[in-house]
Amino acid sequence: MIETDLLQSYFTSSLPGNPPYSIKWEGDDNPVLINDPRFSSAGVLAPKSKADLAFIMHSLAWLATSGSAAIVCFPGIMYRGGAEKKIRQYLIDNNFIDCIIQLPSNLFFGTSIATCIMILKRSKSDNRTLFIDASGECVKVTNNNKLTEENIAKIVAEFVSRADVNYFARCVPYDEIAGNDYNLSVSTYVEAEDTREAIDIVKLNAEIREIVAREQVLRDEIDKIIAEIEVG
């Protein structure tokens, strides 16, 4: 399966697909760009101060009909408004986004942010988009995180199966994404597991009442001692 090989290779080698984050470019200062076939289909250009989606549109333009691309992205492009939202809408409305994978923080040299992988695909079999929360799939090595072979295998297996897995992955239909204003943040669709300790409120209240009662006994004993001292 070509897409699976692409994703596996991405995690294990240095393939192209990691453009610089949020660099400046000409944007609409150059009137020729809006007619450039790489960008014109979206009807809007990426902001001059943030060229991330210009790189994505460029990559999409070079894909063959059966082609796929995996691109590491700055997380802000998944939810920011304005022109970036319009480009996301174009990509979703035309069914070009196959998968968004949330990666752990401190994974890449030179940046501590938790980046994402966007997988583009020219020809999809349905209009759902897979969201994978792989933010916990790592081991800590000194000050950085690292994907192990087991972590990579789990992510790739989910990419292949596209099964809904609690706290890890969901295949989301087009209507839900459109209803969320084309927000593509993984956290919007994959619920984070609540790891907080469950508290028994009834038991806690009983313990508090017991503590208060003991404190009152101690206060009464102290009052007796003070009264005896005063009498003496």
C-alpha positions in Angstrom: 0.0 0.0 0.0 1.7 3.2 -1.2 0.3 5.5 1.5 1.4 3.1 4.3 5.0 2.9 2.8 5.0 6.7 2.6 4.1 7.1 6.3 6.5 4.4 7.4 9.3 5.9 5.4 8.5 9.4 6.8 9.1 8.2 10.4 12.3 6.3 9.5 14.1 8.5 7.0 14.6 12.1 6.0 12.2 12.5 3.2 11.2 16.0 1.9 8.0 17.3 3.5 9.2 19.4 6.4 8.9 23.0 5.2 10.1 25.9 7.5 7.4 27.0 10.0 5.6 30.3 9.5 8.2 32.0 7.3 7.3 35.2 5.3 6.6 35.1 1.6 5.3 37.5 -1.1 1.7 36.5 -0.8 -0.7 39.0 -2.2 2.1 41.6 -2.6 2.7 39.7 -5.8 -0.4 39.9 -8.0 0.8 37.1 -10.2 0.6 34.5 -7.4 -3.2 34.5 -7.2 -3.3 33.2 -10.8 -0.6 30.7 -10.2 -2.2 27.2 -10.8 -0.6 26.0 -7.5 -2.6 28.5 -5.5 -5.5 29.8 -7.6 -7.9 26.9 -6.9 -8.2 27.9 -3.3 -9.2 31.4 -4.2 -7.0 33.0 -1.6 -3.2 33.0 -0.8 -1.6 32.0 2.5 -0.8 35.1 4.7 2.4 37.0 3.9 3.6 36.3 7.4 2.8 32.6 7.4 3.7 30.6 4.3 2.9 27.2 5.7 -0.2 26.6 3.6 1.5 27.9 0.5 3.9 25.0 0.9 1.0 22.6 1.3 -0.8 23.9 -1.8 2.5 23.6 -3.7 2.9 20.0 -2.7 -0.8 19.2 -3.6 -0.3 20.8 -7.0 2.5 18.3 -7.8 0.7 15.2 -6.7 -0.4 12.7 -9.4 -4.0 11.5 -9.4 -3.1 8.6 -7.2 -0.4 10.5 -5.3 0.0 11.1 -1.6 2.2 13.4 0.5 3.1 13.6 4.2 4.0 17.1 5.5 5.1 18.1 8.9 3.1 21.2 9.9 3.1 24.0 12.4 0.0 23.3 14.6 -1.4 26.9 14.2 -2.5 26.2 10.6 -5.0 23.7 11.8 -7.2 26.3 13.6 -6.2 29.8 12.7 -8.9 31.9 10.9 -8.7 34.3 7.9 -7.1 33.1 4.7 -5.8 29.9 6.4 -9.3 28.8 7.3 -10.4 29.4 3.6 -7.5 27.2 2.4 -8.4 24.5 4.9 -12.0 24.7 3.7 -10.9 24.2 0.1 -8.8 21.2 1.1 -11.6 19.6 3.0 -14.4 20.5 0.6 -12.4 18.9 -2.2 -11.5 15.8 -0.1 -7.7 16.2 -0.3 -6.9 15.7 3.4 -6.6 12.0 4.3 -5.2 12.2 7.8 -3.9 14.5 10.5 -1.5 13.1 13.1 -0.7 14.9 16.3 2.9 14.3 17.3 4.6 14.6 20.7 6.4 17.8 21.7 10.2 18.1 21.7 10.4 15.6 18.8 12.4 17.5 16.3 15.8 19.3 16.7 15.5 23.0 17.1 11.8 23.2 18.2 9.9 22.1 21.3 6.4 22.5 19.8 4.1 19.6 19.2 3.9 19.4 15.5 1.5 17.6 13.2 1.7 15.5 10.1 -0.8 16.3 7.3 -1.3 13.6 4.8 -2.7 14.8 1.5 -4.3 12.4 -1.0 -5.6 13.1 -4.5 -8.0 10.2 -4.7 -9.8 9.0 -1.5 -12.4 6.3 -1.2 -14.7 8.2 1.1 -15.0 11.8 2.5 -13.8 11.0 6.0 -10.6 12.4 7.5 -8.6 10.3 10.0 -7.4 12.1 13.2 -4.7 10.3 15.2 -3.5 11.6 18.6 0.0 10.3 18.8 1.1 12.9 21.4 1.8 10.2 23.9 3.5 7.8 21.6 7.2 8.5 22.6 9.9 7.8 25.0 12.0 10.5 26.7 15.7 10.7 25.7 17.6 13.4 27.7 15.6 16.6 27.0 13.9 15.3 23.9 11.2 12.8 23.0 11.7 10.0 20.5 9.4 7.7 18.5 10.3 4.0 19.1 9.7 1.3 16.5 6.7 0.3 18.6 5.3 3.8 18.6 5.7 4.0 14.8 4.1 0.6 14.3 1.1 1.6 16.4 0.6 4.8 14.4 1.0 3.1 11.0 -1.3 0.3 12.0 -4.0 2.8 12.9 -3.4 4.7 9.6 -4.1 1.4 7.8 -7.1 0.3 9.8 -8.7 3.7 10.2 -10.6 2.3 13.2 -12.0 4.5 15.9 -10.0 3.9 19.1 -10.9 5.7 22.3 -8.4 8.5 23.2 -6.3 7.7 20.1 -8.0 8.0 16.8 -11.2 8.8 15.0 -12.4 8.8 11.4 -14.5 12.0 11.1 -17.1 12.6 8.4 -17.0 15.7 6.3 -20.2 17.2 7.9 -18.7 17.2 11.4 -15.5 19.0 10.2 -17.5 21.6 8.3 -19.7 22.0 11.4 -16.6 22.8 13.4 -15.7 25.6 11.1 -13.0 23.5 9.4 -10.9 23.3 12.5 -8.4 20.4 11.9 -6.9 20.2 15.4 -6.8 16.6 16.5 -8.0 17.5 20.0 -11.3 18.7 18.5 -12.1 15.2 17.4 -10.1 12.8 19.6 -11.0 13.1 23.3 -8.0 13.1 25.7 -8.1 10.4 28.3 -8.9 11.7 31.8 -6.0 10.4 34.0 -7.1 12.3 37.1 -7.7 10.1 40.2 -11.4 9.5 40.8 -12.6 10.9 44.1 -15.4 9.4 46.2 -17.1 12.6 47.4 -19.3 10.7 50.0 -16.2 9.1 51.5 -14.3 12.4 51.4 -17.1 14.3 53.2 -17.2 11.6 55.9 -13.4 11.9 56.4 -13.7 15.7 56.7 -16.5 15.4 59.3 -14.3 13.0 61.3 -11.3 15.4 61.2 -13.5 18.3 62.3 -14.9 16.2 65.1 -11.4 15.3 66.3 -10.4 18.9 66.2 -13.4 19.8 68.3 -12.4 17.2 70.9 -8.8 18.6 71.0 -10.2 22.2 71.4 -12.4 21.1 74.3 -9.4 19.4 76.0 -7.2 22.6 75.5 -10.0 24.7 76.9 -10.2 22.5 80.1 -6.4 22.8 80.6 -6.5 26.5 80.2 -9.4 26.8 82.6 -7.5 24.7 85.2 -4.4 26.9 84.8 -6.4 30.1 85.3 -8.1 28.7 88.5 -4.7 27.7 89.8 
